[in-house]
């Protein structure tokens, strides 16, 4: 008698996939079911996923479309699968990743174990000391432009697992669904926000760019984090030639460089005397440009160094304004600290890694927001923000661990100017 299940999928795999999805949190998809709601009937819900995937009858539901505003006024489409579909995708990722991870290039950093954005930034900083020029690449609408046929061809090089290939093809074709119930069909691209999308996008660029660079330009190092890529060149002419070659290569892969955002940058510092118009670039939330620094011998010099970018600073300021601290007068200072400390921790952990001085200057604005809160909450400080600022300074000396940025040395007494 023929087995009723077309594909052998372990129930333990589905359970482990759920645990990973739960750990990643995330919002509800088009069905409105949250992780907490899904978990109330966990055994039955996981069984349905396993049963349908094992029999080949699993068809992914539509992906909820959310458009995220970008700094330039455009919108980035974010596709949010249902919780159940994220579990199914995670199961496929767990099967696929061990097959493709060993093949990735050493200078590919995104969505990989034991690698981080900080690793990519550190390597870029090191290479900017050695190479005079950088080709800063921007791929136009990368996630929305990935060719499905080429992508499936790449996946087939790493797995012959029938059910993984079957469901990847179905996930690639799942439509976006809007709030009014209308749907947008997709014939290319992978949804940002999906579980399997980052893995597939990384694999696509591995063949479209990484392996191509290793074959034809092994002497030009690069750092790639997803589609954010910079290449280090010895001369300006080398960078210009590489840009043309990359444009031709991407055309073969049905991708396109964004000419407005792709640029060739001179890594200006104390040792490099040339004068050029473009001497900065952004990479993973940091701006690389000439900055004052002090050597181990105490001598000042100009280095080509990364620090938090202006775009990131503006986002942080927007977040500070969203707190509306002067309307939170019912809170105590301790409660206010608990509410914003996780955010401060995130900023300091990520943007304080390189050239922290710039972030510290920015975070003093948190103290100013707190001072305004004090002037609104306590009558004796009304109209006297500078006194509120120094009052907070006294508290910071007694309770230095109250706010996370105070622990980092950004106290209200660290900057004497109001």
Buried (B, 14 or more C-beta within 10 A) or exposed (E): EEEEEBBEBEEEBBBBBBEBBBEEEBEBBBBEBBBEEBEEEEEEBBEEBBBBBBBBEBEBBBBBBBEEEEEEEEEBBBBBBBBBBBBBBBBBBBBBBEBBBEBBBEBBBBBBEEBBBBBBBBBBBEBBEEBBBBBBBBBBBBBBBBBBEBBBEBBEEBBEBEBBBBBBEEBBEBBBBBEEEEBEEBEBBBBBBBBBBBBBBBBBBBBBBBBBBEEEBEEBBBBBBBBBBBBBBEEBEBBBBBBEBBBEBBEEBEBBBEEEBBBBBBBBBBEBEEEBEEBBBBBBBBBBBBBEBEEEEEEEEBBBBBBBBEEBBEBBEEEBEEBEBEEBEEBEBEEBBEEBBEBBBEBBEBBBBBBBEBBBBBBBBBBBBBBBBBBBBEEEBEEBBEBBBBBBBEBBEEEEEBBBBBBBEBBBEBBEEE
